[in-house]
Amino acid sequence: GCRLSVGGETKFACVDGPDFDGHLVDFDEAMSRGATYRDFEAHARDAACNLMNKEVR
């Protein structure tokens, strides 16, 4: 997700950004939102790495 709070307003970094006043960004919320996808990203990364370890026949 690219949603974050900037100065109390919800913004979308992928649409409204990427240039925001860093002093107004709620980084605690942004980090929390990013952590939501940590397990999915780890699974995708592991799956991609495992593909590279397979023997080509």
CHARMM internal coordinates of N, CA and C (Angstrom, degrees):
IC EDIT
DIST 1 N 1 CA 1.4150
DIST 1 CA 1 C 1.5036
ANGL 1 N 1 CA 1 C 111.98
DIST 1 C 2 N 1.2688
ANGL 1 CA 1 C 2 N 114.28
DIHE 1 N 1 CA 1 C 2 N 144.57
DIST 2 N 2 CA 1.4648
ANGL 1 C 2 N 2 CA 119.39
DIHE 1 CA 1 C 2 N 2 CA -179.97
DIST 2 CA 2 C 1.5258
ANGL 2 N 2 CA 2 C 111.67
DIHE 1 C 2 N 2 CA 2 C -108.38
DIST 2 C 3 N 1.3274
ANGL 2 CA 2 C 3 N 117.11
DIHE 2 N 2 CA 2 C 3 N 13.90
DIST 3 N 3 CA 1.4653
ANGL 2 C 3 N 3 CA 121.20
DIHE 2 CA 2 C 3 N 3 CA -178.26
DIST 3 CA 3 C 1.5274
ANGL 3 N 3 CA 3 C 110.38
DIHE 2 C 3 N 3 CA 3 C -79.79
DIST 3 C 4 N 1.3424
ANGL 3 CA 3 C 4 N 116.48
DIHE 3 N 3 CA 3 C 4 N 136.90
DIST 4 N 4 CA 1.4510
ANGL 3 C 4 N 4 CA 121.17
DIHE 3 CA 3 C 4 N 4 CA 174.71
DIST 4 CA 4 C 1.5174
ANGL 4 N 4 CA 4 C 109.87
DIHE 3 C 4 N 4 CA 4 C -153.16
DIST 4 C 5 N 1.3252
ANGL 4 CA 4 C 5 N 115.10
DIHE 4 N 4 CA 4 C 5 N 162.56
DIST 5 N 5 CA 1.4645
ANGL 4 C 5 N 5 CA 120.94
DIHE 4 CA 4 C 5 N 5 CA 179.21
DIST 5 CA 5 C 1.5201
ANGL 5 N 5 CA 5 C 108.81
DIHE 4 C 5 N 5 CA 5 C -99.48
DIST 5 C 6 N 1.3311
ANGL 5 CA 5 C 6 N 114.95
DIHE 5 N 5 CA 5 C 6 N 127.99
DIST 6 N 6 CA 1.4575
ANGL 5 C 6 N 6 CA 121.52
DIHE 5 CA 5 C 6 N 6 CA 178.71
DIST 6 CA 6 C 1.5196
ANGL 6 N 6 CA 6 C 107.11
DIHE 5 C 6 N 6 CA 6 C -127.93
DIST 6 C 7 N 1.3172
ANGL 6 CA 6 C 7 N 116.33
DIHE 6 N 6 CA 6 C 7 N 111.67
DIST 7 N 7 CA 1.4617
ANGL 6 C 7 N 7 CA 120.35
DIHE 6 CA 6 C 7 N 7 CA -179.78
DIST 7 CA 7 C 1.5137
ANGL 7 N 7 CA 7 C 112.72
DIHE 6 C 7 N 7 CA 7 C 61.40
DIST 7 C 8 N 1.3263
ANGL 7 CA 7 C 8 N 117.37
DIHE 7 N 7 CA 7 C 8 N 33.15
DIST 8 N 8 CA 1.4613
ANGL 7 C 8 N 8 CA 121.38
DIHE 7 CA 7 C 8 N 8 CA 179.05
DIST 8 CA 8 C 1.5189
ANGL 8 N 8 CA 8 C 114.29
DIHE 7 C 8 N 8 CA 8 C 84.05
DIST 8 C 9 N 1.3163
ANGL 8 CA 8 C 9 N 117.82
DIHE 8 N 8 CA 8 C 9 N -2.00
DIST 9 N 9 CA 1.4632
ANGL 8 C 9 N 9 CA 122.23
DIHE 8 CA 8 C 9 N 9 CA 178.58
DIST 9 CA 9 C 1.5268
ANGL 9 N 9 CA 9 C 109.48
DIHE 8 C 9 N 9 CA 9 C -108.25
DIST 9 C 10 N 1.3197
ANGL 9 CA 9 C 10 N 116.31
DIHE 9 N 9 CA 9 C 10 N 144.53
DIST 10 N 10 CA 1.4611
ANGL 9 C 10 N 10 CA 120.60
DIHE 9 CA 9 C 10 N 10 CA 176.09
DIST 10 CA 10 C 1.5187
ANGL 10 N 10 CA 10 C 108.86
DIHE 9 C 10 N 10 CA 10 C -81.29
DIST 10 C 11 N 1.3228
ANGL 10 CA 10 C 11 N 114.91
DIHE 10 N 10 CA 10 C 11 N 127.12
DIST 11 N 11 CA 1.4649
ANGL 10 C 11 N 11 CA 121.88
DIHE 10 CA 10 C 11 N 11 CA 178.28
DIST 11 CA 11 C 1.5200
ANGL 11 N 11 CA 11 C 108.46
DIHE 10 C 11 N 11 CA 11 C -126.24
DIST 11 C 12 N 1.3008
ANGL 11 CA 11 C 12 N 115.66
DIHE 11 N 11 CA 11 C 12 N 160.98
DIST 12 N 12 CA 1.4531
ANGL 11 C 12 N 12 CA 122.12
DIHE 11 CA 11 C 12 N 12 CA 175.64
DIST 12 CA 12 C 1.5248
ANGL 12 N 12 CA 12 C 107.55
DIHE 11 C 12 N 12 CA 12 C -116.36
DIST 12 C 13 N 1.3384
ANGL 12 CA 12 C 13 N 115.81
DIHE 12 N 12 CA 12 C 13 N 112.91
DIST 13 N 13 CA 1.4628
ANGL 12 C 13 N 13 CA 120.18
DIHE 12 CA 12 C 13 N 13 CA -177.38
DIST 13 CA 13 C 1.5221
ANGL 13 N 13 CA 13 C 111.14
DIHE 12 C 13 N 13 CA 13 C -58.75
DIST 13 C 14 N 1.3322
ANGL 13 CA 13 C 14 N 116.77
DIHE 13 N 13 CA 13 C 14 N -33.71
DIST 14 N 14 CA 1.4623
ANGL 13 C 14 N 14 CA 121.31
DIHE 13 CA 13 C 14 N 14 CA -177.84
DIST 14 CA 14 C 1.5296
ANGL 14 N 14 CA 14 C 112.42
DIHE 13 C 14 N 14 CA 14 C -73.59
DIST 14 C 15 N 1.3334
ANGL 14 CA 14 C 15 N 117.46
DIHE 14 N 14 CA 14 C 15 N -16.81
DIST 15 N 15 CA 1.4639
ANGL 14 C 15 N 15 CA 121.07
DIHE 14 CA 14 C 15 N 15 CA -178.41
DIST 15 CA 15 C 1.5243
ANGL 15 N 15 CA 15 C 110.70
DIHE 14 C 15 N 15 CA 15 C -117.00
DIST 15 C 16 N 1.3341
ANGL 15 CA 15 C 16 N 116.81
DIHE 15 N 15 CA 15 C 16 N -50.71
DIST 16 N 16 CA 1.4613
ANGL 15 C 16 N 16 CA 122.60
DIHE 15 CA 15 C 16 N 16 CA -175.10
DIST 16 CA 16 C 1.5245
ANGL 16 N 16 CA 16 C 112.97
DIHE 15 C 16 N 16 CA 16 C -87.14
DIST 16 C 17 N 1.3082
ANGL 16 CA 16 C 17 N 117.64
DIHE 16 N 16 CA 16 C 17 N -16.50
DIST 17 N 17 CA 1.4660
ANGL 16 C 17 N 17 CA 121.45
DIHE 16 CA 16 C 17 N 17 CA -172.43
DIST 17 CA 17 C 1.5039
ANGL 17 N 17 CA 17 C 111.86
DIHE 16 C 17 N 17 CA 17 C -103.58
DIST 17 C 18 N 1.2692
ANGL 17 CA 17 C 18 N 115.38
DIHE 17 N 17 CA 17 C 18 N -162.14
DIST 18 N 18 CA 1.4604
ANGL 17 C 18 N 18 CA 128.64
DIHE 17 CA 17 C 18 N 18 CA 14.40
DIST 18 CA 18 C 1.5209
ANGL 18 N 18 CA 18 C 113.82
DIHE 17 C 18 N 18 CA 18 C -95.50
DIST 18 C 19 N 1.3209
ANGL 18 CA 18 C 19 N 118.39
DIHE 18 N 18 CA 18 C 19 N 1.01
DIST 19 N 19 CA 1.4668
ANGL 18 C 19 N 19 CA 120.79
DIHE 18 CA 18 C 19 N 19 CA -175.26
DIST 19 CA 19 C 1.5143
ANGL 19 N 19 CA 19 C 111.80
DIHE 18 C 19 N 19 CA 19 C -88.07
DIST 19 C 20 N 1.3447
ANGL 19 CA 19 C 20 N 115.92
DIHE 19 N 19 CA 19 C 20 N 106.88
DIST 20 N 20 CA 1.4560
ANGL 19 C 20 N 20 CA 122.70
DIHE 19 CA 19 C 20 N 20 CA 175.93
DIST 20 CA 20 C 1.5192
ANGL 20 N 20 CA 20 C 107.92
DIHE 19 C 20 N 20 CA 20 C -130.57
DIST 20 C 21 N 1.3232
ANGL 20 CA 20 C 21 N 116.52
DIHE 20 N 20 CA 20 C 21 N 155.01
DIST 21 N 21 CA 1.4610
ANGL 20 C 21 N 21 CA 121.19
DIHE 20 CA 20 C 21 N 21 CA 172.84
DIST 21 CA 21 C 1.5232
ANGL 21 N 21 CA 21 C 107.49
DIHE 20 C 21 N 21 CA 21 C -68.70
DIST 21 C 22 N 1.3093
ANGL 21 CA 21 C 22 N 116.78
DIHE 21 N 21 CA 21 C 22 N 112.84
DIST 22 N 22 CA 1.4568
ANGL 21 C 22 N 22 CA 121.87
DIHE 21 CA 21 C 22 N 22 CA -176.68
DIST 22 CA 22 C 1.5137
ANGL 22 N 22 CA 22 C 114.00
DIHE 21 C 22 N 22 CA 22 C -58.95
DIST 22 C 23 N 1.3324
ANGL 22 CA 22 C 23 N 117.22
DIHE 22 N 22 CA 22 C 23 N -24.77
DIST 23 N 23 CA 1.4624
ANGL 22 C 23 N 23 CA 120.75
DIHE 22 CA 22 C 23 N 23 CA 178.85
DIST 23 CA 23 C 1.5234
ANGL 23 N 23 CA 23 C 111.62
DIHE 22 C 23 N 23 CA 23 C -71.40
DIST 23 C 24 N 1.3280
ANGL 23 CA 23 C 24 N 117.37
DIHE 23 N 23 CA 23 C 24 N -19.26
DIST 24 N 24 CA 1.4648
ANGL 23 C 24 N 24 CA 121.51
DIHE 23 CA 23 C 24 N 24 CA -176.79
DIST 24 CA 24 C 1.5285
ANGL 24 N 24 CA 24 C 113.36
DIHE 23 C 24 N 24 CA 24 C -99.79
DIST 24 C 25 N 1.3201
ANGL 24 CA 24 C 25 N 117.17
DIHE 24 N 24 CA 24 C 25 N -10.49
DIST 25 N 25 CA 1.4666
ANGL 24 C 25 N 25 CA 120.89
DIHE 24 CA 24 C 25 N 25 CA -178.30
DIST 25 CA 25 C 1.5237
ANGL 25 N 25 CA 25 C 109.75
DIHE 24 C 25 N 25 CA 25 C -76.42
DIST 25 C 26 N 1.3248
ANGL 25 CA 25 C 26 N 116.29
DIHE 25 N 25 CA 25 C 26 N 133.04
DIST 26 N 26 CA 1.4702
ANGL 25 C 26 N 26 CA 121.92
DIHE 25 CA 25 C 26 N 26 CA 176.00
DIST 26 CA 26 C 1.5276
ANGL 26 N 26 CA 26 C 107.26
DIHE 25 C 26 N 26 CA 26 C -85.10
DIST 26 C 27 N 1.3323
ANGL 26 CA 26 C 27 N 115.79
DIHE 26 N 26 CA 26 C 27 N 90.17
DIST 27 N 27 CA 1.4583
ANGL 26 C 27 N 27 CA 120.74
DIHE 26 CA 26 C 27 N 27 CA -175.59
DIST 27 CA 27 C 1.5183
ANGL 27 N 27 CA 27 C 112.53
DIHE 26 C 27 N 27 CA 27 C -70.00
DIST 27 C 28 N 1.3296
ANGL 27 CA 27 C 28 N 118.03
DIHE 27 N 27 CA 27 C 28 N -30.55
DIST 28 N 28 CA 1.4690
ANGL 27 C 28 N 28 CA 119.83
DIHE 27 CA 27 C 28 N 28 CA 177.21
DIST 28 CA 28 C 1.5231
ANGL 28 N 28 CA 28 C 110.49
DIHE 27 C 28 N 28 CA 28 C -61.19
DIST 28 C 29 N 1.3352
ANGL 28 CA 28 C 29 N 115.48
DIHE 28 N 28 CA 28 C 29 N -44.39
DIST 29 N 29 CA 1.4636
ANGL 28 C 29 N 29 CA 119.83
DIHE 28 CA 28 C 29 N 29 CA 178.18
DIST 29 CA 29 C 1.5327
ANGL 29 N 29 CA 29 C 110.80
DIHE 28 C 29 N 29 CA 29 C -66.60
DIST 29 C 30 N 1.3243
ANGL 29 CA 29 C 30 N 116.77
DIHE 29 N 29 CA 29 C 30 N -41.69
DIST 30 N 30 CA 1.4629
ANGL 29 C 30 N 30 CA 120.63
DIHE 29 CA 29 C 30 N 30 CA -179.62
DIST 30 CA 30 C 1.5291
ANGL 30 N 30 CA 30 C 110.95
DIHE 29 C 30 N 30 CA 30 C -62.12
DIST 30 C 31 N 1.3291
ANGL 30 CA 30 C 31 N 117.08
DIHE 30 N 30 CA 30 C 31 N -41.75
DIST 31 N 31 CA 1.4669
ANGL 30 C 31 N 31 CA 120.81
DIHE 30 CA 30 C 31 N 31 CA 178.59
DIST 31 CA 31 C 1.5230
ANGL 31 N 31 CA 31 C 110.54
DIHE 30 C 31 N 31 CA 31 C -66.21
DIST 31 C 32 N 1.3214
ANGL 31 CA 31 C 32 N 116.40
DIHE 31 N 31 CA 31 C 32 N -39.44
DIST 32 N 32 CA 1.4608
ANGL 31 C 32 N 32 CA 120.70
DIHE 31 CA 31 C 32 N 32 CA 179.10
DIST 32 CA 32 C 1.5248
ANGL 32 N 32 CA 32 C 110.76
DIHE 31 C 32 N 32 CA 32 C -64.34
DIST 32 C 33 N 1.3262
ANGL 32 CA 32 C 33 N 116.49
DIHE 32 N 32 CA 32 C 33 N -43.65
DIST 33 N 33 CA 1.4634
ANGL 32 C 33 N 33 CA 120.27
DIHE 32 CA 32 C 33 N 33 CA 178.45
DIST 33 CA 33 C 1.5274
ANGL 33 N 33 CA 33 C 110.70
DIHE 32 C 33 N 33 CA 33 C -63.43
DIST 33 C 34 N 1.3232
ANGL 33 CA 33 C 34 N 116.70
DIHE 33 N 33 CA 33 C 34 N -41.32
DIST 34 N 34 CA 1.4576
ANGL 33 C 34 N 34 CA 120.66
DIHE 33 CA 33 C 34 N 34 CA 179.90
DIST 34 CA 34 C 1.5175
ANGL 34 N 34 CA 34 C 112.41
DIHE 33 C 34 N 34 CA 34 C -64.00
DIST 34 C 35 N 1.3207
ANGL 34 CA 34 C 35 N 116.54
DIHE 34 N 34 CA 34 C 35 N -34.33
DIST 35 N 35 CA 1.4642
ANGL 34 C 35 N 35 CA 121.12
DIHE 34 CA 34 C 35 N 35 CA -179.59
DIST 35 CA 35 C 1.5239
ANGL 35 N 35 CA 35 C 111.58
DIHE 34 C 35 N 35 CA 35 C -67.73
DIST 35 C 36 N 1.3173
ANGL 35 CA 35 C 36 N 116.89
DIHE 35 N 35 CA 35 C 36 N -20.57
DIST 36 N 36 CA 1.4632
ANGL 35 C 36 N 36 CA 121.49
DIHE 35 CA 35 C 36 N 36 CA 179.13
DIST 36 CA 36 C 1.5283
ANGL 36 N 36 CA 36 C 110.82
DIHE 35 C 36 N 36 CA 36 C -57.71
DIST 36 C 37 N 1.3158
ANGL 36 CA 36 C 37 N 117.03
DIHE 36 N 36 CA 36 C 37 N -34.44
DIST 37 N 37 CA 1.4621
ANGL 36 C 37 N 37 CA 122.04
DIHE 36 CA 36 C 37 N 37 CA -174.40
DIST 37 CA 37 C 1.5283
ANGL 37 N 37 CA 37 C 113.34
DIHE 36 C 37 N 37 CA 37 C -98.06
DIST 37 C 38 N 1.3309
ANGL 37 CA 37 C 38 N 117.86
DIHE 37 N 37 CA 37 C 38 N 3.11
DIST 38 N 38 CA 1.4665
ANGL 37 C 38 N 38 CA 121.32
DIHE 37 CA 37 C 38 N 38 CA -174.26
DIST 38 CA 38 C 1.5284
ANGL 38 N 38 CA 38 C 112.52
DIHE 37 C 38 N 38 CA 38 C -56.08
DIST 38 C 39 N 1.3298
ANGL 38 CA 38 C 39 N 118.06
DIHE 38 N 38 CA 38 C 39 N -46.74
DIST 39 N 39 CA 1.4659
ANGL 38 C 39 N 39 CA 120.71
DIHE 38 CA 38 C 39 N 39 CA -178.57
DIST 39 CA 39 C 1.5300
ANGL 39 N 39 CA 39 C 112.00
DIHE 38 C 39 N 39 CA 39 C -64.99
DIST 39 C 40 N 1.3321
ANGL 39 CA 39 C 40 N 116.90
DIHE 39 N 39 CA 39 C 40 N -40.79
DIST 40 N 40 CA 1.4652
ANGL 39 C 40 N 40 CA 120.70
DIHE 39 CA 39 C 40 N 40 CA 179.10
DIST 40 CA 40 C 1.5271
ANGL 40 N 40 CA 40 C 110.77
DIHE 39 C 40 N 40 CA 40 C -64.99
DIST 40 C 41 N 1.3442
ANGL 40 CA 40 C 41 N 116.27
DIHE 40 N 40 CA 40 C 41 N -41.57
DIST 41 N 41 CA 1.4569
ANGL 40 C 41 N 41 CA 120.30
DIHE 40 CA 40 C 41 N 41 CA 179.83
DIST 41 CA 41 C 1.5264
ANGL 41 N 41 CA 41 C 111.14
DIHE 40 C 41 N 41 CA 41 C -65.91
DIST 41 C 42 N 1.3332
ANGL 41 CA 41 C 42 N 116.99
DIHE 41 N 41 CA 41 C 42 N -39.62
DIST 42 N 42 CA 1.4642
ANGL 41 C 42 N 42 CA 120.73
DIHE 41 CA 41 C 42 N 42 CA 178.74
DIST 42 CA 42 C 1.5305
ANGL 42 N 42 CA 42 C 110.24
DIHE 41 C 42 N 42 CA 42 C -63.73
DIST 42 C 43 N 1.3214
ANGL 42 CA 42 C 43 N 116.44
DIHE 42 N 42 CA 42 C 43 N -42.05
DIST 43 N 43 CA 1.4718
ANGL 42 C 43 N 43 CA 120.50
DIHE 42 CA 42 C 43 N 43 CA 178.99
DIST 43 CA 43 C 1.5320
ANGL 43 N 43 CA 43 C 110.31
DIHE 42 C 43 N 43 CA 43 C -63.03
DIST 43 C 44 N 1.3227
ANGL 43 CA 43 C 44 N 117.00
DIHE 43 N 43 CA 43 C 44 N -45.16
DIST 44 N 44 CA 1.4655
ANGL 43 C 44 N 44 CA 120.85
DIHE 43 CA 43 C 44 N 44 CA -179.67
DIST 44 CA 44 C 1.5268
ANGL 44 N 44 CA 44 C 110.72
DIHE 43 C 44 N 44 CA 44 C -64.16
DIST 44 C 45 N 1.3312
ANGL 44 CA 44 C 45 N 116.96
DIHE 44 N 44 CA 44 C 45 N -41.63
DIST 45 N 45 CA 1.4639
ANGL 44 C 45 N 45 CA 121.16
DIHE 44 CA 44 C 45 N 45 CA 179.08
DIST 45 CA 45 C 1.5297
ANGL 45 N 45 CA 45 C 110.63
DIHE 44 C 45 N 45 CA 45 C -63.64
DIST 45 C 46 N 1.3325
ANGL 45 CA 45 C 46 N 116.53
DIHE 45 N 45 CA 45 C 46 N -45.10
DIST 46 N 46 CA 1.4659
ANGL 45 C 46 N 46 CA 120.39
DIHE 45 CA 45 C 46 N 46 CA 179.59
DIST 46 CA 46 C 1.5261
ANGL 46 N 46 CA 46 C 111.22
DIHE 45 C 46 N 46 CA 46 C -63.22
DIST 46 C 47 N 1.3205
ANGL 46 CA 46 C 47 N 116.83
DIHE 46 N 46 CA 46 C 47 N -40.64
DIST 47 N 47 CA 1.4658
ANGL 46 C 47 N 47 CA 120.59
DIHE 46 CA 46 C 47 N 47 CA 179.61
DIST 47 CA 47 C 1.5261
ANGL 47 N 47 CA 47 C 110.44
DIHE 46 C 47 N 47 CA 47 C -63.86
DIST 47 C 48 N 1.3299
ANGL 47 CA 47 C 48 N 117.18
DIHE 47 N 47 CA 47 C 48 N -42.17
DIST 48 N 48 CA 1.4615
ANGL 47 C 48 N 48 CA 120.73
DIHE 47 CA 47 C 48 N 48 CA 179.32
DIST 48 CA 48 C 1.5235
ANGL 48 N 48 CA 48 C 110.72
DIHE 47 C 48 N 48 CA 48 C -66.05
DIST 48 C 49 N 1.3254
ANGL 48 CA 48 C 49 N 117.00
DIHE 48 N 48 CA 48 C 49 N -41.88
DIST 49 N 49 CA 1.4706
ANGL 48 C 49 N 49 CA 120.45
DIHE 48 CA 48 C 49 N 49 CA 178.92
DIST 49 CA 49 C 1.5211
ANGL 49 N 49 CA 49 C 110.88
DIHE 48 C 49 N 49 CA 49 C -65.49
DIST 49 C 50 N 1.3249
ANGL 49 CA 49 C 50 N 117.44
DIHE 49 N 49 CA 49 C 50 N -37.31
DIST 50 N 50 CA 1.4636
ANGL 49 C 50 N 50 CA 120.82
DIHE 49 CA 49 C 50 N 50 CA 179.25
DIST 50 CA 50 C 1.5215
ANGL 50 N 50 CA 50 C 111.69
DIHE 49 C 50 N 50 CA 50 C -66.03
DIST 50 C 51 N 1.3274
ANGL 50 CA 50 C 51 N 117.01
DIHE 50 N 50 CA 50 C 51 N -31.60
DIST 51 N 51 CA 1.4654
ANGL 50 C 51 N 51 CA 119.88
DIHE 50 CA 50 C 51 N 51 CA 177.47
DIST 51 CA 51 C 1.5189
ANGL 51 N 51 CA 51 C 110.80
DIHE 50 C 51 N 51 CA 51 C -63.18
DIST 51 C 52 N 1.3254
ANGL 51 CA 51 C 52 N 115.96
DIHE 51 N 51 CA 51 C 52 N -35.65
DIST 52 N 52 CA 1.4657
ANGL 51 C 52 N 52 CA 120.04
DIHE 51 CA 51 C 52 N 52 CA -178.94
DIST 52 CA 52 C 1.5250
ANGL 52 N 52 CA 52 C 111.95
DIHE 51 C 52 N 52 CA 52 C -74.50
DIST 52 C 53 N 1.3148
ANGL 52 CA 52 C 53 N 117.32
DIHE 52 N 52 CA 52 C 53 N -18.73
DIST 53 N 53 CA 1.4631
ANGL 52 C 53 N 53 CA 121.03
DIHE 52 CA 52 C 53 N 53 CA -179.76
DIST 53 CA 53 C 1.5250
ANGL 53 N 53 CA 53 C 113.07
DIHE 52 C 53 N 53 CA 53 C -88.53
DIST 53 C 54 N 1.3278
ANGL 53 CA 53 C 54 N 117.20
DIHE 53 N 53 CA 53 C 54 N -8.25
DIST 54 N 54 CA 1.4638
ANGL 53 C 54 N 54 CA 119.99
DIHE 53 CA 53 C 54 N 54 CA -178.80
DIST 54 CA 54 C 1.5200
ANGL 54 N 54 CA 54 C 110.14
DIHE 53 C 54 N 54 CA 54 C -75.04
DIST 54 C 55 N 1.3108
ANGL 54 CA 54 C 55 N 114.52
DIHE 54 N 54 CA 54 C 55 N 144.65
DIST 55 N 55 CA 1.4545
ANGL 54 C 55 N 55 CA 120.63
DIHE 54 CA 54 C 55 N 55 CA -179.61
DIST 55 CA 55 C 1.5257
ANGL 55 N 55 CA 55 C 109.77
DIHE 54 C 55 N 55 CA 55 C -79.47
DIST 55 C 56 N 1.3067
ANGL 55 CA 55 C 56 N 115.44
DIHE 55 N 55 CA 55 C 56 N 135.08
DIST 56 N 56 CA 1.4644
ANGL 55 C 56 N 56 CA 121.22
DIHE 55 CA 55 C 56 N 56 CA 178.02
DIST 56 CA 56 C 1.5190
ANGL 56 N 56 CA 56 C 107.72
DIHE 55 C 56 N 56 CA 56 C -86.45
DIST 56 C 57 N 1.3254
ANGL 56 CA 56 C 57 N 116.38
DIHE 56 N 56 CA 56 C 57 N 132.80
DIST 57 N 57 CA 1.4754
ANGL 56 C 57 N 57 CA 120.66
DIHE 56 CA 56 C 57 N 57 CA -179.36
DIST 57 CA 57 C 1.4978
ANGL 57 N 57 CA 57 C 110.39
DIHE 56 C 57 N 57 CA 57 C -112.26
END
COOR INIT
IC SEED 1 N 1 CA 1 C
IC BUILD
